Every structure is written in C-alpha cells, then in structure tokens.
Amino acid sequence: MAIDGRMLSGISVLVAVVESGNFARAAETLSITPSGVSRAISRLESRLGVLLLQRTTRSVKLTEEGQQFYAQVMPMLTSMEDAADALSDSPHQVRGRLRVNIDSYFSRLILAPRLPEFFARYPQIKLELITREQWGDLVSDGMDIAVRFGIPQPSSLVARRLLETRVVTVASPDYLRQHGRPATPEALSQHNCIQFRDPQTARAFDWEFHRGRNDQGQGAKGQQVLKVQTDGGLLINDAGVLHISCLSGVGIAQMFELGNEQQLASGELIDLFPDWPGEIYPLYAFYPSRRFTPAKVRVFIDFCLEIIGADIG
C-alpha cells in the first residue's frame, strides 16, 4: 500500500489522539476541530480496512490492530523527527509532547526540583508526567517512556538502568525513645512496622535483609538473605506518606536511601541495621523497542542520569 500525504496526515492525527488521550485534546494540539480529527481517523481506518480506535463516551483506546499499526509506524515517524532535528545542532530544536509514566517518589524528590533546568534547556518540549500504581501499556496508553523502580519483567520494551539505591530500615528518634531500638531484624516482630502495599499483588511488601554483596552489587558467595515477618497498624501505597509517617514516629519503615540522605546524616532518621546493607532496588527507564529513539526521549533519559549523578555523587 502506497503511503501518500493524506495517509501521513491521518497517521499524524492518530498519534495526536493516542498521545493526548482523546479527540478534543488532539484537536487542540493540531489546531483543528474534533470533528476534523474524527473524519481523519475514519478515513485512515477505511484506507487500512481495520478499526484502529475503540471509542467510548469516556475514553479512546487503541484496538489490538491499532496497537500493532501504531508500533509499526512510530519508527518511521521517529526517523523523520530525527532527520528534522539533525538539521540543527541546537538543543532547542528538540520539541514535542513527552508523556512519561513515572514513579511518584522519583518524580517528587529527584526530578521536580530540577525541572526549571530541563525547561530552560528544552523550551519546546511539553512534558506530561503521569504517576500511577499500575504500569498499563505504554503504547496503548500513549506513553513515550516509563521511569519505574523494580526488576524488569520480560517484554519487548527497552530497559535502561538509571541507578540502584539501598533499602534501609529506619525509625525516628522519638519512636525509638518510646519503644526501644530493635537489636536484630528478627526483633521487628515486636514493633509497629509501617507496611507498604505492592501494587502488583495488593499485599504488603515482604521485609528482607541482605548482606554479603560485593562492591559491584553482585551476589557474593555466602550472601545472606533474611526474611522477617512484620506487622503494623498502617498500610499505605504512597512513598511520601511513608516518609512523613516514619519521621513523625508512627513506626519503623523500610524505604529507599535515595532521597533520604540528609535525614539519615542529620539523625532525623536512624538506620537501624547498618550491618545489613545489601538490599538494593533498581530504577529503570523503559521505552518501546525502536531502531531510532526519539530525541525527546533521549534528552529526558540523559537529564535524569545527569541529576541523579549530581544528587548522589
């Protein structure tokens, strides 16, 4: 099937709908009417002979055929964007809407304070940060990239590791004055432990303690992994609430060392088991597998790596 100007126009409209989430916002982005968006999508579907979008009164989502088509045409559009960007060496030529499915903890503590620098450097990028518990599907949700903590699951996505951070078991001085300091991880069974909900299982995360890792973070011979049964009166799913609750003396918590360095150094939070330093958690950037990564995705990843290095270096 020959690709002409009308089909390219229809594909551009489809991309705008997927990226914005509905016809009205796509129309606003393209400076046309919502009915014009609808007609363009209908013409493209007629041309291809498949239904690309499932429309309801509340949402618009790609059909299975739409997902396949979108994934196949995006490399073509990406290479066209890269060719246009290559005409200028200026970073201000990096442009477009960048939709990021991002971990709320990283977004709030690390990224948000540095966003003025990002926009000063890339004023033509419109950044949309979406924080949610569940991953969803990057392509069907119209996301360009995801930045999430955790071990990557097998998928077609490119996974780029940004950092690893230690998991520390901490309490406030007020809590320890009232309830005493546990001498061993096993003693946590006698304490109020703030539980954090795993969005994948809807259960509280297990508490683990690791030691015996080598300097490269790889499991060493004789590595110990200790699992401890804990309980408490508070189960939450927000890292910010976890942090504040622990600081206020509600209970003992497991949290990332990343973002809590100052409180640990000042003594606002006490690392209860520094002799169990081995449990780490990685942060990854995920994006669709393509031959050419869009410039806006590349510069966002590079910026994240830059600010991470500045904050933990």
Secondary structure, DSSP 8 states (H G I E B T S, - for coil): ----HHHHHHHHHHHHHHHHSSHHHHHHHHTS-HHHHHHHHHHHHHHHTS--EEE-SS-EEE-HHHHHHHHHHHHHHHHHHHHHHTT---GGG--EEEEEEE-HHHIIIIIGGGHHHHHHH-TTEEEEEE--SS---TTTTT-SEEEEES---SSSSEEEEEEEEEEEEEE-HHHHHHH---SSGGGGGGS-B-EEB-TTTSSB--EEEEEEE-TTS-EEEEEEEEEE----S-EES-HHHHHHHHHTTS-BEEEESTT-HHHHHHTSSEES-TT----EEEEEEEE---SS--HHHHHHHHHHHHHHHHHH-
